Amino acid sequence: MIEVLVVVAMIAAMMAIMGPRFRISDSIDVQLSGMQLAQDVELSRTRALATKSDVRLVVEVLGDSGAYTAYLDLDRDGTIAETHDESVALRGVGRRPLRPRVRFGLGNASPLPNDPTGQPVGFADGRLLFNSRGLTEPLGTAGVIYLESTVNPDRVSAVAISGSGGVRLWHWRDGEWR
């Protein structure tokens, strides 16, 4: 019985030491969220090109959390009603909530140098539209979506979308964007 208690105590001590090392850091949380958002924006643009239909990405800022949803213009009439069917038709994005310790925001970072708005979501009404040619609408619209850690405001990532639909991921490190 004593041997079993000693083994259990040793396992508990090892778990207490090793457990925190397996936790995802604030920095990694924000980086992963930024990578996922950048991939989803790219996927939305690619689907717009492949289907020759409009695609809209809608960002929902929900206090200390948030989500985004992508919609595909199923009937190609130029109108996106933001229905469940349009969201499911995009295959891959749908509605994606942010990770638990991540929200839309700039934290302690300064806006990217070419960011015209400096807002957490740099698109009118939080809506990004790709036309059937993969270009942003209104034509040439550019913007940035910022993600910050709710725990450490120095951990920030940004997804910049150019007017031609190009996507670039940035991370705030040591007081500068990289």
Backbone bond lengths (Angstrom), bond angles and torsions (degrees), N, CA, C in turn:
res aa  C-N    CA-C-N  psi(-1)  N-CA   C-N-CA  omega(-1)  CA-C   N-CA-C  phi
1 M - - - 1.441 - - 1.538 111.13 -
2 I 1.311 115.53 -40.46 1.468 120.23 179.97 1.526 110.09 -64.94
3 E 1.318 117.03 -39.29 1.464 120.44 178.72 1.528 111.13 -61.88
4 V 1.311 117.51 -41.48 1.467 121.83 178.94 1.522 109.63 -63.27
5 L 1.321 117.87 -43.02 1.464 121.17 178.90 1.528 111.18 -64.09
6 V 1.313 117.54 -38.79 1.468 121.31 178.07 1.526 109.91 -64.48
7 V 1.326 117.69 -44.01 1.475 121.49 179.25 1.522 110.23 -63.66
8 V 1.317 117.70 -44.09 1.473 121.07 178.96 1.525 110.05 -62.58
9 A 1.331 117.60 -41.29 1.467 120.89 178.66 1.526 111.02 -64.46
10 M 1.328 117.09 -38.43 1.470 120.18 178.52 1.536 110.82 -67.19
11 I 1.309 117.61 -41.17 1.467 120.85 178.08 1.520 110.25 -64.20
12 A 1.332 117.59 -42.44 1.466 121.13 178.58 1.527 111.12 -62.07
13 A 1.337 117.25 -41.44 1.467 120.38 178.68 1.522 111.31 -65.00
14 M 1.331 116.69 -41.29 1.474 119.61 178.22 1.521 111.56 -64.24
15 M 1.318 117.65 -40.30 1.466 121.17 179.11 1.530 110.82 -65.86
16 A 1.324 117.18 -37.96 1.465 120.62 178.82 1.527 111.07 -64.37
17 I 1.318 116.46 -33.95 1.465 120.55 179.86 1.527 111.06 -79.11
18 M 1.321 117.01 -45.05 1.471 121.75 -173.27 1.525 113.83 -85.77
19 G 1.315 119.10 -25.06 1.466 122.50 -175.10 1.520 114.68 -52.99
20 P 1.338 118.84 -51.96 1.472 119.59 -178.61 1.532 113.97 -62.00
21 R 1.313 117.51 -23.44 1.468 119.90 -179.36 1.523 112.07 -70.79
22 F 1.315 117.90 -21.62 1.456 121.75 -178.75 1.524 112.47 -89.85
23 R 1.318 117.87 -5.50 1.458 122.24 178.93 1.526 109.12 -76.19
24 I 1.316 116.85 139.38 1.458 121.28 178.43 1.524 108.62 -76.01
25 S 1.317 117.28 129.66 1.465 121.51 -177.94 1.525 111.34 -72.61
26 D 1.331 115.49 163.87 1.466 121.26 178.39 1.524 110.63 -59.26
27 S 1.315 115.71 -41.23 1.461 120.82 -179.18 1.528 111.20 -62.69
28 I 1.323 116.84 -45.05 1.463 120.98 179.89 1.522 110.41 -66.54
29 D 1.338 117.20 -39.14 1.469 121.01 177.51 1.529 111.03 -55.08
30 V 1.325 116.45 -48.77 1.465 121.26 -178.51 1.530 110.58 -68.25
31 Q 1.328 117.09 -41.31 1.469 120.16 178.68 1.521 111.29 -61.80
32 L 1.330 116.93 -44.62 1.468 120.17 179.22 1.521 111.52 -62.99
33 S 1.324 116.51 -40.85 1.470 120.19 178.04 1.523 111.08 -64.42
34 G 1.327 116.42 -40.70 1.462 120.28 177.59 1.517 112.00 -64.56
35 M 1.333 116.49 -42.08 1.460 120.13 178.14 1.530 110.99 -63.11
36 Q 1.341 116.48 -41.93 1.465 120.36 179.76 1.525 110.62 -64.02
37 L 1.334 116.69 -44.55 1.463 120.19 179.23 1.525 110.81 -62.42
38 A 1.331 117.51 -45.18 1.469 120.77 179.35 1.531 110.80 -60.55
39 Q 1.323 117.40 -41.90 1.470 120.83 178.09 1.521 111.14 -64.76
40 D 1.328 116.88 -39.70 1.460 120.13 -179.51 1.530 111.87 -69.28
41 V 1.329 117.16 -36.01 1.466 120.22 175.50 1.524 109.55 -65.42
42 E 1.326 116.90 -44.23 1.473 120.98 177.20 1.530 111.24 -60.96
43 L 1.327 116.53 -43.13 1.460 120.55 178.81 1.530 110.64 -62.57
44 S 1.313 116.69 -41.64 1.466 120.67 178.94 1.527 110.56 -61.18
45 R 1.310 116.33 -45.44 1.470 120.44 178.92 1.528 110.71 -63.60
46 T 1.326 116.80 -43.50 1.464 121.26 179.99 1.520 111.30 -62.67
47 R 1.335 117.07 -41.18 1.475 120.35 178.23 1.526 111.08 -66.36
48 A 1.330 117.13 -34.61 1.465 119.69 176.37 1.524 110.15 -62.17
49 L 1.320 116.29 -43.24 1.464 120.82 177.98 1.529 111.66 -66.35
50 A 1.329 116.62 -45.95 1.464 121.22 -175.06 1.521 112.89 -67.15
51 T 1.317 116.61 -37.30 1.470 120.03 -177.25 1.523 112.59 -95.98
52 K 1.334 116.43 -6.11 1.459 122.10 -175.24 1.536 111.33 52.94
53 S 1.337 113.64 43.19 1.462 122.44 179.90 1.519 109.43 -130.77
54 D 1.320 116.07 160.01 1.460 120.85 175.19 1.529 109.41 -74.92
55 V 1.332 115.60 147.24 1.460 122.36 175.20 1.520 107.87 -132.33
56 R 1.324 116.07 133.49 1.463 121.16 178.85 1.520 109.50 -118.95
57 L 1.327 116.00 134.70 1.454 122.67 173.76 1.523 106.70 -109.52
58 V 1.329 116.83 122.40 1.460 122.41 -177.47 1.516 108.92 -112.03
59 V 1.336 116.29 124.18 1.460 122.72 -179.58 1.526 108.65 -98.93
60 E 1.334 115.49 129.76 1.468 122.04 178.47 1.517 108.77 -112.70
61 V 1.330 117.31 113.01 1.458 121.79 176.78 1.527 106.68 -90.80
62 L 1.335 115.87 117.87 1.467 121.18 -173.82 1.524 111.06 -123.08
63 G 1.318 117.93 63.93 1.461 121.12 179.98 1.516 111.83 65.40
64 D 1.330 116.49 -119.33 1.465 120.81 -179.48 1.519 112.70 -86.16
65 S 1.299 116.97 13.90 1.460 120.76 175.72 1.526 107.76 -141.05
66 G 1.281 116.52 -167.08 1.455 120.24 178.64 1.516 109.97 175.20
67 A 1.312 114.80 173.48 1.460 120.91 179.78 1.520 107.42 -157.81
68 Y 1.315 115.83 168.61 1.450 120.64 171.08 1.520 108.37 -144.18
69 T 1.326 114.56 152.11 1.458 121.56 -177.15 1.509 108.37 -134.69
70 A 1.324 116.32 140.32 1.463 121.57 177.42 1.526 109.07 -111.51
71 Y 1.337 115.67 141.28 1.464 122.22 -177.94 1.529 109.33 -128.98
72 L 1.320 116.44 140.40 1.456 123.84 177.81 1.523 109.00 -110.43
73 D 1.328 117.11 131.18 1.465 122.23 177.11 1.537 108.35 -70.77
74 L 1.322 115.82 94.37 1.467 121.64 -173.72 1.524 113.99 -61.27
75 D 1.327 116.19 -45.39 1.469 118.90 -175.26 1.529 113.45 -93.29
76 R 1.313 116.63 5.79 1.475 123.52 176.57 1.535 113.32 53.18
77 D 1.334 115.43 38.75 1.469 118.75 178.81 1.528 112.40 -98.95
78 G 1.341 116.49 4.65 1.457 120.19 178.82 1.516 113.44 84.01
79 T 1.339 117.14 3.75 1.454 121.21 179.88 1.527 109.43 -119.37
80 I 1.309 115.50 125.70 1.463 120.77 176.64 1.521 107.17 -110.74
81 A 1.325 116.16 114.64 1.463 121.63 -177.10 1.524 112.59 -87.28
82 E 1.340 117.55 -4.44 1.459 123.93 -179.78 1.531 111.19 59.90
83 T 1.325 115.57 47.33 1.456 121.73 177.69 1.527 110.62 -91.36
84 H 1.313 114.89 167.86 1.463 120.72 177.95 1.531 110.24 -62.03
85 D 1.322 117.58 -41.75 1.467 121.13 179.96 1.524 111.53 -60.94
86 E 1.330 116.98 -39.70 1.467 120.45 178.61 1.532 111.20 -67.82
87 S 1.329 115.97 -33.01 1.457 119.95 178.43 1.527 111.00 -71.36
88 V 1.306 116.90 -44.37 1.462 121.75 -179.45 1.528 110.97 -67.02
89 A 1.328 117.05 -31.95 1.466 121.54 -177.23 1.523 112.57 -64.06
90 L 1.312 117.94 -22.32 1.460 120.33 -178.78 1.527 112.27 -71.19
91 R 1.313 117.40 -21.93 1.471 122.97 176.88 1.520 113.01 54.33
92 G 1.283 116.11 89.01 1.454 118.54 174.54 1.508 114.78 132.90
93 V 1.318 117.67 -36.90 1.465 118.63 -178.26 1.520 109.68 -100.80
94 G 1.330 117.51 -63.78 1.460 120.15 -176.53 1.513 110.25 58.80
95 R 1.323 116.94 -139.21 1.459 121.66 175.47 1.519 107.44 -101.73
96 R 1.325 116.61 124.42 1.459 120.25 -177.15 1.534 109.58 -123.41
97 P 1.335 117.14 111.14 1.472 119.30 174.74 1.522 110.27 -74.05
98 L 1.329 115.82 151.68 1.463 120.41 175.88 1.529 109.54 -72.46
99 R 1.306 115.66 160.47 1.462 120.96 176.69 1.530 109.16 -60.13
100 P 1.336 118.58 154.76 1.474 121.21 -173.29 1.531 116.09 -54.63
101 R 1.324 119.94 -36.05 1.472 120.72 -176.87 1.526 112.52 -103.52
102 V 1.335 116.30 26.58 1.469 121.10 -178.75 1.523 109.10 -129.11
103 R 1.336 116.07 141.96 1.469 121.79 176.22 1.522 108.51 -142.76
104 F 1.333 116.18 169.02 1.451 121.18 176.01 1.530 107.80 -77.05
105 G 1.324 116.70 127.03 1.457 120.17 179.42 1.522 111.70 166.59
106 L 1.344 115.76 164.28 1.460 122.32 -179.43 1.518 113.44 -92.42
107 G 1.316 118.71 -13.06 1.457 120.22 -177.34 1.521 110.49 55.49
108 N 1.321 117.19 -132.87 1.462 122.55 179.12 1.526 112.49 -93.79
109 A 1.318 117.37 5.16 1.469 121.35 -178.27 1.525 110.70 -81.21
110 S 1.317 115.30 152.87 1.468 120.03 172.35 1.538 107.57 -86.63
111 P 1.330 118.09 157.19 1.468 119.26 178.47 1.531 110.94 -62.80
112 L 1.324 115.99 154.49 1.464 120.39 174.43 1.526 109.32 -58.56
113 P 1.333 118.30 148.79 1.466 121.19 -176.52 1.533 114.95 -54.97
114 N 1.311 118.54 -36.88 1.470 120.39 -177.84 1.519 113.04 -99.03
115 D 1.333 117.77 17.34 1.456 121.46 -179.73 1.523 109.33 -82.00
116 P 1.342 117.72 115.26 1.457 119.66 -176.98 1.531 114.21 -73.58
117 T 1.346 118.69 -22.31 1.465 119.77 -174.35 1.520 114.16 -106.81
118 G 1.322 117.94 -36.78 1.458 120.64 -175.48 1.519 113.06 70.36
119 Q 1.323 117.76 15.38 1.462 123.48 179.40 1.533 110.32 -93.81
120 P 1.348 118.38 157.48 1.463 119.77 178.04 1.535 113.31 -56.84
121 V 1.314 116.70 -36.78 1.462 121.83 175.57 1.519 106.68 -125.23
122 G 1.318 116.75 108.70 1.455 121.70 -171.56 1.522 115.57 -89.58
123 F 1.329 117.47 34.12 1.462 121.56 176.46 1.512 108.86 -127.46
124 A 1.324 116.86 144.28 1.457 121.57 -178.18 1.526 110.21 -56.30
125 D 1.310 116.58 128.15 1.470 123.73 179.89 1.527 112.69 56.75
126 G 1.325 118.13 21.41 1.460 121.29 179.56 1.518 113.25 66.77
127 R 1.351 117.23 27.36 1.460 121.43 -176.76 1.525 110.88 -119.83
128 L 1.322 114.87 126.22 1.455 122.84 176.82 1.519 107.07 -113.88
129 L 1.335 117.05 125.70 1.461 121.07 -177.09 1.522 110.22 -119.12
130 F 1.338 115.28 127.53 1.460 122.16 171.51 1.524 107.40 -104.80
131 N 1.344 116.78 130.09 1.459 119.37 177.11 1.530 109.81 -83.04
132 S 1.320 116.18 -177.71 1.469 121.13 -174.99 1.531 112.78 -66.23
133 R 1.337 117.47 -11.50 1.469 121.14 176.65 1.525 112.05 -100.34
134 G 1.349 116.64 5.96 1.457 121.14 178.52 1.512 114.51 79.68
135 L 1.343 116.85 12.09 1.465 121.43 178.63 1.517 109.66 -97.86
136 T 1.327 116.56 151.63 1.457 119.69 178.30 1.520 110.00 -73.29
137 E 1.319 114.95 148.29 1.468 122.48 176.78 1.513 108.24 -121.65
138 P 1.340 119.84 141.98 1.450 125.64 -10.34 1.524 110.39 -54.13
139 L 1.301 114.43 148.75 1.455 122.23 -172.43 1.525 111.27 -48.90
140 G 1.322 116.20 127.65 1.459 121.75 177.95 1.512 115.15 86.54
141 T 1.341 117.77 4.27 1.454 120.53 179.45 1.529 109.68 -66.21
142 A 1.311 116.40 126.97 1.462 122.24 176.85 1.523 108.04 -121.37
143 G 1.308 115.86 156.46 1.461 119.22 179.14 1.506 111.52 -171.30
144 V 1.325 114.65 174.25 1.460 121.76 -178.39 1.525 108.54 -133.05
145 I 1.328 115.59 142.32 1.459 121.85 172.84 1.528 106.58 -117.21
146 Y 1.337 116.21 121.09 1.455 122.11 -177.43 1.533 110.43 -101.55
147 L 1.317 115.99 142.46 1.463 123.05 176.02 1.520 108.40 -125.12
148 E 1.331 116.57 133.05 1.460 120.67 179.76 1.525 110.57 -128.49
149 S 1.303 115.37 157.72 1.459 121.72 174.71 1.520 108.42 -77.92
150 T 1.335 117.28 137.74 1.466 120.62 175.34 1.521 110.81 -76.71
151 V 1.322 117.15 -15.68 1.457 122.50 -177.92 1.524 111.32 -93.93
152 N 1.338 117.01 -41.53 1.463 121.98 -176.52 1.531 109.19 -132.54
153 P 1.336 118.73 103.68 1.466 121.20 -176.94 1.527 114.87 -67.49
154 D 1.342 117.93 -3.08 1.465 120.53 174.60 1.517 111.56 -83.82
155 R 1.312 117.94 -8.08 1.466 123.29 179.35 1.520 108.66 -98.32
156 V 1.341 116.15 104.52 1.458 121.77 -175.07 1.531 109.76 -137.52
157 S 1.317 116.05 140.04 1.466 122.66 171.12 1.523 107.59 -125.14
158 A 1.319 115.96 155.41 1.460 120.87 179.65 1.523 109.40 -137.56
159 V 1.314 115.34 139.31 1.463 121.85 174.79 1.524 106.21 -112.82
160 A 1.336 115.61 112.35 1.464 121.60 -178.97 1.523 108.96 -99.25
161 I 1.334 116.20 130.33 1.458 122.06 178.77 1.524 107.38 -116.50
162 S 1.323 115.89 122.47 1.472 120.43 -178.75 1.527 109.97 -83.05
163 G 1.313 115.76 168.90 1.458 121.62 178.87 1.515 113.26 -63.25
164 S 1.324 116.93 -22.82 1.467 120.30 178.53 1.526 111.77 -91.05
165 G 1.345 116.80 1.67 1.453 120.88 177.69 1.513 114.62 95.05
166 G 1.324 117.64 1.91 1.459 120.34 177.98 1.520 110.96 -69.76
167 V 1.334 115.68 146.71 1.459 121.56 -177.10 1.527 108.83 -122.02
168 R 1.336 115.65 134.96 1.463 120.29 177.81 1.518 108.82 -137.07
169 L 1.322 115.91 135.18 1.457 122.47 179.99 1.527 109.80 -100.95
170 W 1.334 116.02 132.71 1.457 122.73 179.87 1.528 109.09 -123.84
171 H 1.352 116.29 152.63 1.460 122.07 175.01 1.523 108.47 -131.41
172 W 1.339 116.34 137.92 1.460 122.94 178.81 1.531 108.13 -85.58
173 R 1.338 117.32 116.10 1.460 122.60 -178.78 1.525 109.72 -136.37
174 D 1.300 115.35 128.95 1.467 121.64 175.02 1.528 112.37 50.56
175 G 1.313 116.85 41.95 1.453 121.53 175.45 1.507 116.20 79.49
176 E 1.334 118.07 14.90 1.466 119.68 176.92 1.539 110.77 -150.03
177 W 1.325 114.83 158.44 1.456 120.72 179.51 1.520 110.04 -84.75
178 R 1.304 115.80 134.28 1.464 121.44 178.14 1.507 109.66 -132.13
